Amino acid sequence: MSNEMNQQPRKRGPMGRMGRGMQPGEKPKDLKKSIKQLAQYIGKYKIAIFIVMICAACSTVFNVAGPKILGKATTALSEGLMEKIRGTGSIDFARIGTILLFVLGLYLMSALFSFIQGWIMTGVTQKVCYRLRKEISEKINRMPMKYFESRTYGEVLSRITNDVDTLGQGLNQSITTIITSVATLVGVLIMMLSISPLMTLIALVILPISMGLIGLVTKKSQKFFRAQQEYLGHINGQVEEVYGGHLVIKAFNREKDTIEEFEKTNNILYDSAWKSQFLSGMMQPIMMFVGNLGYACVALTGGLLAIKNVITIGDIQAFIQYVKSFTQPIQQIAQVTNQVQSMAAAAERVFEFLEEEEEDQTVEHPVSVENLEGNVSFDHVHFGYNENLVLKDCSLHFENGNIYGLIGPSGSGKSTLINLIAHLYEPQSGTIYINNVGLNEYKEKETLKEIEYIGQNEKNVNPYEIVDPYHRYSREKIEKDLGYILNDELSKGQLQYLYLYKALRSEKSVIILDEIFSYVDMDKIKNAFSKFKEMKKIIIVVTHEKEVMQFCDSTISMEDL
């Protein structure tokens, strides 16, 4: 349609907030509510999730038991080597081989259970994502147009893309990660205590230091992550607006102002992104330093205890492995905490959308629009976006067999008027009648079947598909009528005449022609309008061409409404 829809601040196009992802620092407004809603939503898969929990626990148990048993092989090897050196015995390779085969069996069982839980959980998450996307898609068709007028297209599309993907990834990883991490922590702690309480105490003293440092870094980085995501959305919106409104920017010489605004936003994004990424990158070096410090303390203490024959060499080996295994799940829990927050934030946005107010789709005794014949009337109609009224106490009458010229500056409400006729919007007050029947008595969107909107909005579409999408006529006949071949290199004049040809063959009751005359020869326009008169339909012409207005039976100025 015309540019009237720009009358309200609105970022159009898919890039509105498509860059917005649930990054670290993204938190839901109500974490408990979001988690509860999500838990209720996936309740139908509780048996599968229970099996996943069992498999994850079993996998962890088999994995945790491995190092201590493997340590016995190391002890047997070292003791056998010492006996061989002293000449009192030899290495018991049969015993060592048995231990190694047993450990291999444990790790294979752990891998098997891990595979099963991963396979089941992936299936559950994909089913949830599929169901959410389906429900969002169905929800969109039930939403009132006013909802989309107050939000960017990118914001709505991000529910299906970013948010659902974030939810799916978080759900797939968080449940199994939490189970395995907690089970690993408990199992490893028990194993460490069974080897040496003293060494366990030393290892545990190191942990608060690392957790404190990580917590400090995370707290500092969160505000920068939030700023990064906020201004990334601003950047995407600006780029999309500049791209979509390039001609307007050129026409009003706004290039300098646009560049300055972009650079200002881009500088803020650069600053916040640099700080967030730098602080995030500090976590790994901190953990490595603290971890290496812990290993050194444990190795020194273990060596002293081995000298005193309190523990064996194999115990030291196993304990060092357990220390590594102990710090890993702590890191995983810290990561999954952020992931759960991001997942909950994504779930919250999705469920907020699914809970939005819907249009009333039911009509008790709907009126049919088949072969619509009659008039269109506006009876004291008020309509606006948010608090800004575009139409105030508007009363109009469109009569069959007449051609109406619709004029007015950009933003005056021409497109709004057309959308109200098509029943895309509901008037805030007043009534719109078709065939002397109020629009609310027709089945929702049924009136669109009898309205032919023709404007220069078909892009990357085969010209033949534009004029005859249902292939009711042969291509040869259409090309003969037009006088030129339909290809992808049509001039603007040829393309606009194609729209006129489409309108002349329309079987619908109301035909709307939106700015399709500027490059068409005047003789062709005159001939087309004479045929419009014979069609006995309601023809509404949106144009700024004064020469075209002379062919209309009456003119409606939006400034007078």
C-alpha atoms as one frame of an Amber mdcrd trajectory, in Angstrom:
protein
   0.000   0.000   0.000   1.021   3.629   0.151   3.304   5.003   2.753   0.484
   5.900   5.134   1.292   3.037   7.407   4.340   4.995   8.421   2.129   7.389
  10.292   3.054   5.616  13.507   6.605   4.999  14.664   7.184   1.536  13.485
  10.255  -0.471  12.566   9.215  -2.647   9.689  10.895  -5.717   8.264  12.491
  -8.831   9.628  15.503  -7.198  11.046  13.713  -5.244  13.770  15.248  -7.254
  16.607  16.428 -10.385  14.876  19.876  -9.901  16.278  18.440 -10.084  19.778
  19.491 -13.353  21.347  19.241 -14.578  24.898  22.775 -13.860  25.975  24.391
 -14.047  29.410  22.825 -11.373  31.591  19.375 -11.823  30.056  16.990 -12.516
  32.914  13.248 -13.156  33.023  10.958 -10.772  34.871   9.620 -13.650  36.956
  11.959 -16.667  37.005   9.690 -18.897  39.131   6.642 -18.240  36.969   8.568
 -18.894  33.752  10.016 -22.168  35.027   6.589 -23.245  36.300   4.945 -22.480
  32.942   7.680 -24.355  31.100   7.393 -27.331  33.470   3.639 -27.486  32.874
   4.183 -27.229  29.151   6.593 -30.174  28.991   4.529 -32.198  31.486   3.313
 -34.549  28.754   6.912 -35.712  28.304   7.537 -36.450  32.012   8.071 -40.200
  31.456  10.750 -39.493  28.845  12.407 -36.928  31.116  12.355 -39.397  34.029
  14.141 -41.963  31.841  16.647 -39.259  30.883  17.320 -38.550  34.559  17.892
 -42.244  35.306  20.248 -42.634  32.329  22.178 -39.488  33.243  22.596 -40.676
  36.837  23.750 -44.141  35.752  26.194 -42.669  33.250  27.651 -40.473  35.976
  28.000 -43.322  38.502  29.914 -45.510  36.057  32.114 -42.594  35.061  32.917
 -41.571  38.649  33.858 -45.087  39.727  36.468 -45.408  36.948  39.422 -43.344
  38.326  39.583 -45.091  41.715  39.522 -48.552  40.130  42.075 -47.406  37.566
  44.244 -46.198  40.456  44.435 -49.809  41.674  46.030 -50.736  38.350  48.594
 -47.997  38.823  49.295 -49.208  42.377  49.658 -52.817  41.218  52.040 -51.703
  38.470  54.218 -49.612  40.826  54.281 -52.281  43.532  55.147 -54.989  41.013
  57.920 -52.825  39.581  59.407 -52.253  43.048  59.257 -55.976  43.853  60.941
 -56.759  40.558  63.700 -54.258  41.344  64.175 -55.821  44.781  63.994 -59.304
  43.226  61.144 -60.395  45.470  58.475 -60.652  42.809  57.239 -59.403  39.418
  54.508 -57.300  37.802  51.094 -58.997  37.853  50.011 -58.174  34.307  46.988
 -60.490  34.523  45.582 -58.517  37.465  46.349 -55.198  35.756  44.684 -56.410
  32.548  41.587 -57.504  34.451  41.341 -54.088  36.128  41.761 -52.259  32.824
  39.097 -54.384  31.112  36.721 -53.729  34.008  37.335 -49.961  33.774  36.811
 -50.115  30.011  33.478 -51.832  30.624  32.466 -49.096  33.083  33.308 -46.327
  30.591  31.452 -48.134  27.793  28.360 -48.449  29.996  28.668 -44.775  30.891
  28.875 -43.839  27.192  25.864 -46.042  26.379  23.676 -44.427  29.040  24.890
 -40.995  27.958  23.942 -41.778  24.354  20.460 -42.958  25.384  19.738 -39.892
  27.500  21.016 -37.571  24.760  18.883 -39.290  22.113  15.708 -39.133  24.228
  16.260 -35.539  25.399  16.958 -34.286  21.872  13.679 -35.815  20.736  11.783
 -34.164  23.609  13.268 -30.707  22.990  12.612 -30.831  19.263   9.005 -31.872
  19.874   8.619 -28.955  22.283  10.154 -26.524  19.759   7.948 -27.880  16.972
   4.866 -27.482  19.140   5.819 -23.933  20.171   6.501 -22.817  16.585   3.186
 -24.318  15.490   1.288 -22.571  18.275   3.021 -19.238  17.578   2.221 -19.522
  13.867  -1.430 -20.256  14.632  -1.492 -17.469  17.206  -0.297 -14.900  14.651
  -3.380 -15.539  12.524  -5.621 -14.850  15.538  -3.931 -11.630  16.605  -5.497
  -8.218  15.971  -3.670  -5.935  13.565  -3.203  -3.334  16.297  -0.754  -5.697
  17.993   1.564  -5.663  14.976   1.234  -1.903  14.587   2.746  -1.358  18.026
   5.664  -3.778  17.559   8.414  -4.418  15.080   8.140  -7.330  12.716  11.524
  -8.498  13.938  10.289  -8.648  17.524   7.441 -10.968  16.535   9.618 -13.108
  14.274  12.236 -13.467  17.000   9.697 -15.453  19.051   9.784 -18.182  16.403
  13.520 -17.978  15.746  15.744 -16.723  18.569  13.485 -17.391  21.524  12.329
 -20.884  20.560  15.870 -21.882  19.569  17.237 -20.532  22.861  14.535 -22.379
  24.769  15.222 -25.618  22.895  18.985 -25.479  23.377  18.637 -24.569  27.030
  16.095 -27.298  27.693  18.203 -29.918  25.920  21.355 -29.093  27.842  20.214
 -27.795  31.220  18.276 -30.833  32.485  20.997 -33.391  31.726  23.777 -31.007
  32.753  22.206 -30.317  36.154  21.631 -34.024  36.825  25.098 -35.127  35.755
  26.836 -32.211  37.488  25.104 -32.751  40.829  25.608 -36.524  40.652  29.252
 -36.027  39.710  29.824 -33.584  42.577  28.325 -35.955  45.152  30.033 -39.048
  43.744  33.425 -37.399  43.373  33.256 -35.927  46.877  32.536 -39.369  48.344
  35.425 -40.883  46.391  37.816 -38.112  47.470  36.880 -38.554  51.133  37.394
 -42.297  50.828  40.966 -41.696  49.608  42.070 -38.885  51.940  40.002 -36.459
  54.053  43.061 -34.156  54.400  43.600 -33.866  50.637  39.861 -33.380  50.199
  39.911 -30.448  52.639  42.802 -28.822  50.750  40.976 -29.218  47.419  37.778
 -27.754  48.854  39.551 -24.690  50.304  40.607 -23.686  46.782  37.020 -23.700
  45.451  35.587 -20.667  47.326  38.448 -18.578  45.969  37.677 -19.500  42.365
  33.921 -19.152  42.840  34.355 -15.705  44.420  36.501 -14.496  41.527  34.104
 -15.919  38.913  31.109 -14.404  40.690  32.799 -11.000  40.726  33.592 -11.149
  37.005  30.084 -12.363  36.136  28.458  -9.568  38.140  30.603  -6.968  36.384
  29.927  -8.377  32.911  26.135  -8.710  33.166  25.357  -5.012  32.755  27.605
  -4.839  29.697  25.921  -7.900  28.155  22.521  -6.277  28.647  23.710  -3.041
  27.051  25.257  -5.004  24.181  21.974  -6.771  23.367  19.939  -3.581  23.721
  22.084  -1.579  21.325  22.481  -4.505  18.942  18.708  -4.322  18.528  18.980
  -0.552  17.949  21.679  -1.077  15.327  19.661  -3.724  13.485  16.592  -1.498
  13.534  18.531   1.494  12.184  20.118  -0.515   9.377  16.746  -1.959   8.389
  15.065   1.462   8.493  17.812   3.065   6.413  17.672   0.264   3.866  13.878
   0.341   3.621  13.623   4.150   3.576  16.658   4.895   1.401  14.677   6.946
  -1.124  13.079   9.073   1.580  16.469   9.739   3.186  17.868  10.804  -0.193
  14.857  12.970  -0.970  15.070  14.904   2.304  18.888  15.042   2.399  19.099
  13.180   5.701  22.225  11.149   4.934  24.460  13.076   7.361  21.964  12.878
  10.247  21.437   9.155   9.616  25.181   8.440   9.640  25.694  10.479  12.827
  22.870   8.626  14.590  24.259   5.269  13.475  27.802   6.127  14.609  26.541
   7.214  18.009  24.690   3.931  18.539  27.565   1.905  17.070  30.072   3.502
  19.484  27.925   2.557  22.473  27.587  -0.982  21.102  31.365  -1.206  20.561
  32.107  -0.079  24.110  29.645  -2.450  25.800  30.544  -5.399  23.533  34.288
  -4.915  24.155  33.856  -4.844  27.925  31.430  -7.782  28.043  33.597  -9.993
  25.827  36.784  -9.071  27.666  35.316  -9.842  31.094  33.764 -13.049  29.783
  37.130 -14.120  28.401  38.758 -13.588  31.831  36.859 -16.516  33.377  38.900
 -19.243  31.705  42.361 -17.903  32.730  41.119 -17.431  36.311  39.829 -21.001
  36.496  43.043 -22.354  34.976  45.204 -20.484  37.504  43.155 -21.589  40.522
  42.891 -25.130  39.160  46.679 -25.424  38.672  47.229 -24.057  42.175  44.914
 -26.751  43.543  46.704 -29.509  41.622  50.065 -28.372  43.004  48.809 -28.378
  46.604  47.159 -31.789  46.208  50.232 -33.339  44.541  52.543 -32.028  47.286
  50.274 -33.279  50.077  49.725 -36.612  48.345  53.460 -37.146  47.943  54.021
 -36.565  51.662  51.208 -38.965  52.579  52.576 -41.622  50.172  55.987 -41.389
  51.789  54.320 -42.126  55.142  52.410 -45.055  53.515  49.077 -43.436  54.356
  47.951 -43.657  50.711  49.294 -45.330  47.570  50.596 -43.834  44.296  47.433
 -45.038  42.559  45.365 -43.120  45.122  47.236 -39.913  44.270  46.577 -40.453
  40.580  42.895 -41.131  41.208  42.582 -38.121  43.543  44.089 -35.717  40.990
  41.587 -37.011  38.440  38.786 -36.480  40.951  39.937 -32.915  41.641  39.676
 -32.206  37.925  36.307 -33.918  37.807  35.187 -31.923  40.872  35.889 -28.486
  39.413  34.352 -29.291  36.033  30.746 -29.802  37.256  31.006 -26.591  39.303
  31.834 -24.712  36.109  29.005 -26.493  34.345  26.532 -25.542  37.062  27.643
 -21.898  36.833  27.184 -21.979  33.068  23.847 -23.757  33.224  22.603 -21.150
  35.729  23.028 -18.440  33.092  21.587 -20.801  30.510  18.518 -21.477  32.654
  18.007 -17.726  33.073  18.271 -17.192  29.324  15.962 -20.143  28.694  13.433
 -18.785  31.201  13.636 -15.326  29.604  13.004 -16.843  26.173  10.146 -18.972
  27.538   8.655 -15.904  29.211   8.652 -13.978  25.924   7.103 -16.909  24.058
   4.382 -17.500  26.652   3.653 -13.760  26.848   2.980 -13.830  23.126   0.818
 -16.959  23.348  -1.218 -15.303  26.122  -1.826 -12.073  24.180  -5.394 -10.981
  23.560  -6.890 -12.485  20.415  -9.518 -11.332  17.982 -12.946 -12.825  18.387
 -12.985 -15.356  15.568 -16.528 -16.583  16.148 -19.668 -15.195  14.595 -22.903
 -16.861  15.663 -24.641 -16.550  12.269 -22.047 -15.310   9.780 -23.201 -13.590
   6.613 -21.846 -14.916   3.306 -19.792 -12.627   1.068 -20.226 -14.741  -2.045
 -21.133 -12.610  -5.071 -21.144  -9.488  -2.961 -23.300  -6.751  -4.490 -24.066
  -3.522  -2.753 -22.462  -0.560  -1.072 -19.794   0.127   1.535 -20.587   2.655
   4.244 -18.731   4.213   7.182 -21.044   5.300   9.983 -19.355   7.666  12.459
 -16.164   5.609  12.513 -13.303   6.438  14.883  -9.951   4.702  14.513  -6.382
   5.330  15.583  -3.082   3.760  16.548  -2.516   3.859  20.271  -3.914   7.250
  21.335  -3.552   8.989  17.951  -6.822   9.050  16.024  -6.450   8.840  12.258
 -10.176   8.836  11.496 -12.463  11.010  13.613 -16.212  10.567  13.260 -15.762
   9.419   9.658 -18.933   8.858   7.612 -18.546   7.767   3.982 -20.555   5.967
   1.354 -19.150   3.951  -1.556 -21.765   2.928  -4.120 -21.575   0.164  -6.712
 -20.732   1.317 -10.222 -18.804   4.386  -9.089 -15.113   5.249  -9.146 -13.753
   7.072  -6.095 -10.492   8.996  -5.964  -8.773   8.870  -2.584  -6.284  11.674
  -2.026  -4.270  13.040   0.845  -0.675  13.494   1.959   1.435  10.691   3.306
   0.234   9.715   6.765  -3.266  11.099   6.322  -4.911   7.687   6.640  -5.506
   6.395   3.104  -4.084   2.954   3.850  -5.934   2.916   7.163  -9.217   3.516
   5.367  -8.502   0.687   2.933  -7.548  -1.693   5.746 -10.780  -0.904   7.566
 -12.798  -1.744   4.442 -10.902  -5.017   4.166 -11.720  -5.752   7.830  -8.053
  -5.931   8.748  -8.765  -3.497  11.576 -11.697  -3.052  13.890 -12.986   0.508
  14.339 -12.739   1.802  17.888 -16.246   3.134  17.568 -18.827   3.402  14.827
 -19.762   0.770  12.253 -18.663  -0.190   8.736 -21.363  -1.724   6.545 -21.092
  -3.875   3.428 -24.397  -4.695   1.766 -26.025  -2.856   4.703 -24.597  -5.528
   7.027 -22.050  -4.622   9.716 -18.547  -6.044   9.191 -18.683  -7.750  12.581
 -21.519  -9.928  11.257 -19.274 -11.433   8.596 -16.924 -14.285   9.380 -13.507
 -12.894  10.281 -11.425 -11.949   7.200 -14.161 -13.273   4.866 -14.569  -9.854
   3.302 -11.006 -10.088   1.954 -12.289 -12.607  -0.584 -14.285  -9.873  -2.302
 -11.629  -7.142  -2.188  -8.950  -6.858  -4.861  -6.039  -4.774  -3.710  -3.599
  -3.888  -6.476  -0.427  -2.003  -5.674   3.223  -2.062  -6.544   4.125  -4.440
  -3.753   4.859  -7.640  -5.645   8.619  -8.174  -5.631  10.580 -10.982  -7.195
   7.367 -12.413  -8.622   6.931 -13.701 -12.153   4.853 -11.104 -14.116   2.505
 -13.870 -15.295   1.862 -14.848 -11.673   1.025 -11.229 -10.811  -1.704 -10.859
 -13.390  -3.040 -14.402 -13.270  -1.972 -16.286 -10.105  -4.608 -19.002 -10.650
  -3.719 -19.559 -14.328  -7.233 -18.935 -15.623  -5.950 -17.510 -18.886  -3.237
 -18.633 -21.244   0.041 -16.745 -21.178  -0.237 -16.173 -24.933  -3.656 -14.481
 -24.596  -2.427 -12.161 -21.844   0.678 -11.208 -23.822  -1.487 -10.548 -26.898
  -3.828  -8.280 -24.894  -0.932  -6.409 -23.326   1.097  -6.080 -26.502   4.398
  -7.200 -24.971   6.171 -10.314 -23.706   6.013 -11.053 -19.967   9.582 -11.343
 -18.706  11.705 -10.129 -15.811  12.857  -6.999 -17.633   9.599  -5.065 -17.849
   9.753  -1.283 -17.699   7.905   0.599 -14.952   5.240   1.609 -17.435   4.763
  -1.981 -18.628   4.575  -3.233 -15.049   1.963  -0.660 -14.039  -0.112  -1.433
 -17.127   0.077  -5.060 -16.025  -1.596  -4.029 -12.747  -4.329  -2.216 -14.674
  -4.899  -5.301 -16.813  -5.209  -7.395 -13.639  -7.800  -4.989 -12.228  -9.871
  -5.091 -15.434 -10.137  -8.866 -15.182 -10.870  -8.996 -11.495 -14.096 -10.719
 -10.487 -14.148  -9.222  -7.020 -16.674  -6.648  -5.857 -14.324  -3.968  -4.550
 -11.163  -3.024  -6.440  -8.495  -0.817  -4.870  -5.802   0.682  -7.108  -2.887
   2.056  -5.109  -0.481   4.387  -6.939  -0.159   2.433 -10.195  -0.599   5.211
 -12.772   2.534   7.375 -12.746   4.244   5.613 -15.716   1.181   4.549 -17.744
   0.237   6.283 -20.972  -2.785   8.556 -20.446  -4.704   7.018 -23.342  -4.412
   3.595 -21.754  -5.572   5.002 -18.404  -8.579   6.648 -20.059  -9.493   3.420
 -21.850  -9.119   1.420 -18.605 -11.406   3.775 -16.658 -14.104   3.579 -19.316
 -14.071  -0.196 -18.875 -14.149   0.213 -15.078 -17.433   2.055 -15.458 -18.910
  -0.912 -17.290 -17.874  -3.339 -14.533 -20.458  -1.979 -12.043 -18.103  -2.410
  -9.102 -16.756  -0.178  -6.367 -13.440   1.196  -7.635 -11.228   3.086  -5.166
  -8.247   4.879  -6.688  -5.328   6.035  -4.514  -3.188   8.456  -6.495  -1.474
  11.826  -6.492  -1.945  12.205 -10.276  -4.399  15.030 -10.989  -4.890  13.752
 -14.555  -6.165  10.459 -13.168  -8.600  12.152 -10.795 -10.585  13.571 -13.702
 -11.807  10.067 -14.545 -13.209   9.489 -11.038 -16.883  10.055 -10.266 -16.026
  11.665  -6.942 -12.979  12.535  -4.890 -12.462  11.916  -1.175  -9.852  14.044
   0.564  -8.484  12.502   3.757  -7.784  15.980   5.106 -11.525  16.697   5.106
 -12.431  13.619   7.143
